[in-house]
Amino acid sequence: MYRTYFKPLIDSIAALALIFFSLPIQLMICISLLCYNRGSIFFFQQRPGKNERIFTLIKFKTMKDLRDHDGNLLSDPQRLTPLGTFLRKYSLDELPQLYLILIGKMSFIGPRPLLVEYLEKYPPHVRNRHKLKPGMTGWAQVHGRNNQSWDERFSYDLWYVEHYSLQIDFIIIKKTILQLFSKNKNQKNWMEKYKSNVKNTI
């Protein structure tokens, strides 16, 4: 019942509620990006979804389109803006994906959608990660995120595909929220340490 009916229903209701309550934040981000990026607000990219159907992923744009003399894009660190760094740090760049959840292209929890060109490189069993809708967060993300090897990440994704339930999803949501609060705490501690060093220097 949960897999077939309740999970999609919870996704739709929660996405609608979060869209409503986050609208002021989304508007502030849009205005800031409109000024900061000189018109570019959103980042669009094709990604494989459920059953490997291609959909358009949308995020708030965190990098400028800076190019070298030959017209090639500069490296990601060179194009990443301070505002973009802040949005990524607190996952605010992911907010537009709420609309994808609302229309059924994504879920709150599931394997993260990777690049389309990776599909042909997957071992056959790894393609099973596409049996579910891709998620904003997932079992792999709460177990180390970018600190994992590809094999570890795929292992977590495949485990989730076979074992997901209301209880597992609740654990993932809880761990995701704790990770966000941990980022806030680390940022606060860093600021307090910085202020203390400045005061001692003066």
C-alpha positions in Angstrom: 0.0 0.0 0.0 2.8 2.4 0.9 4.8 1.8 -2.2 1.8 1.9 -4.6 -0.4 4.6 -3.1 0.8 6.4 0.0 4.4 7.3 -1.1 3.2 9.2 -4.3 0.3 10.8 -2.3 2.7 12.0 0.5 5.1 13.3 -2.2 2.4 15.4 -3.8 0.9 16.8 -0.6 4.3 17.6 1.0 5.6 19.2 -2.3 2.6 21.4 -2.5 2.9 22.5 1.2 6.6 23.2 0.9 6.2 25.1 -2.4 3.6 27.3 -0.6 5.7 27.9 2.5 9.0 28.4 0.7 7.6 30.9 -1.9 9.1 33.9 -0.1 12.5 32.3 0.0 12.2 31.2 -3.7 11.2 34.8 -4.7 14.2 36.2 -2.8 16.6 33.7 -4.5 15.1 34.5 -7.9 15.5 38.3 -7.4 19.1 37.8 -6.1 20.1 35.5 -9.0 18.4 37.9 -11.5 20.7 40.6 -10.3 23.8 38.5 -9.6 23.8 36.4 -12.7 22.4 39.2 -15.0 19.3 37.3 -16.0 20.1 33.6 -15.5 18.0 32.1 -12.7 17.6 28.4 -13.5 19.9 25.6 -14.5 18.4 22.9 -16.7 19.8 19.5 -17.6 18.6 16.2 -19.0 18.6 13.4 -16.5 17.3 9.8 -16.5 14.2 9.2 -14.4 12.1 6.2 -13.6 12.6 3.4 -16.1 15.3 5.5 -17.6 12.9 8.0 -19.1 14.7 11.3 -19.7 13.3 14.4 -17.9 14.6 17.9 -17.4 16.1 18.5 -14.0 15.8 22.1 -12.8 17.9 23.9 -10.1 18.6 27.4 -9.1 21.7 28.4 -11.1 24.9 28.6 -9.0 27.5 29.2 -11.6 28.1 31.9 -14.2 28.7 31.1 -17.9 32.2 32.4 -17.9 34.3 31.3 -20.9 38.0 31.5 -22.0 39.3 33.1 -25.1 38.4 30.0 -27.2 34.8 30.0 -26.0 35.2 27.1 -23.6 33.5 27.2 -20.2 35.9 27.8 -17.4 36.2 25.2 -14.6 33.4 24.8 -12.0 35.4 26.5 -9.2 36.1 29.5 -11.4 32.4 29.9 -12.3 30.9 29.1 -8.9 29.6 32.4 -7.4 29.5 33.2 -3.6 25.7 33.2 -3.8 25.9 29.8 -5.5 28.2 28.5 -2.8 25.7 29.6 -0.2 22.7 28.0 -2.0 24.6 24.7 -2.5 25.7 24.6 1.1 22.1 24.6 2.4 20.7 22.8 -0.6 18.5 25.8 -1.5 19.5 25.3 -5.1 17.3 22.2 -5.1 14.1 24.0 -4.3 12.8 24.1 -7.9 12.7 20.3 -7.8 9.6 20.5 -5.6 7.7 21.3 -8.8 9.1 18.1 -10.4 7.9 16.1 -7.4 4.5 17.7 -7.7 4.1 16.7 -11.3 5.4 13.2 -10.6 8.8 13.3 -12.3 10.7 13.0 -9.0 10.2 11.9 -5.4 11.5 13.3 -2.1 13.4 10.1 -1.6 15.1 7.9 -4.1 18.4 7.5 -6.0 19.8 10.8 -7.1 19.5 11.3 -10.9 22.9 11.3 -12.5 24.0 12.4 -16.0 22.4 10.7 -19.1 25.8 9.8 -20.5 26.5 7.6 -17.5 23.7 5.2 -18.5 25.8 3.3 -21.1 28.6 2.9 -18.6 26.5 1.2 -15.9 26.9 -2.5 -15.2 23.6 -4.3 -15.9 22.6 -4.6 -12.3 23.2 -0.9 -11.5 20.5 0.0 -14.0 18.0 -1.3 -11.4 18.4 2.0 -9.6 16.1 3.4 -12.2 13.2 1.3 -11.1 12.1 4.1 -8.8 11.6 7.9 -9.4 14.8 9.8 -8.6 14.8 11.7 -5.3 16.0 15.0 -3.8 17.7 13.0 -1.1 18.3 9.3 -0.6 19.8 6.4 1.3 23.2 7.1 -0.3 23.1 10.8 0.5 22.6 10.2 4.2 25.5 7.8 4.3 28.3 10.1 3.2 27.1 11.8 0.0 30.2 12.9 -2.0 32.6 11.0 0.3 31.6 7.7 -1.2 33.0 5.7 -4.1 30.8 5.0 -7.1 30.4 1.4 -6.0 29.4 2.4 -2.5 26.9 4.9 -3.8 25.3 2.4 -6.2 25.2 -0.2 -3.5 23.2 2.1 -1.2 20.9 3.0 -4.1 20.2 -0.6 -5.0 19.6 -1.5 -1.4 17.0 1.2 -1.1 15.3 0.1 -4.3 14.7 -3.4 -2.8 14.0 -2.4 0.8 12.3 1.0 0.9 9.4 1.5 3.2 7.7 4.2 5.3 10.1 3.5 8.1 13.2 3.7 5.9 11.9 6.9 4.3 11.3 8.4 7.7 14.9 7.6 8.7 16.2 9.2 5.6 14.1 12.4 6.1 15.3 12.6 9.7 19.0 12.1 8.8 18.7 14.7 5.9 17.2 17.3 8.3 19.9 16.6 10.9 22.6 17.0 8.2 21.2 20.4 7.3 21.1 21.5 10.9 24.7 20.3 11.3 25.7 22.5 8.4 24.0 25.5 10.1 25.8 24.6 13.4 29.2 24.3 11.8 28.6 27.6 10.0 27.7 29.3 13.3 30.7 27.8 15.1 33.0 29.0 12.3 31.6 32.5 12.5 32.0 32.6 16.3 35.6 31.4 15.9 36.3 34.0 13.2 34.9 36.9 15.3 36.9 35.7 18.3 40.1 35.7 16.3 39.4 39.2 14.9 38.7 40.5 18.4 42.0 39.0 19.8 43.9 40.4 16.8 42.5 43.9 17.5 
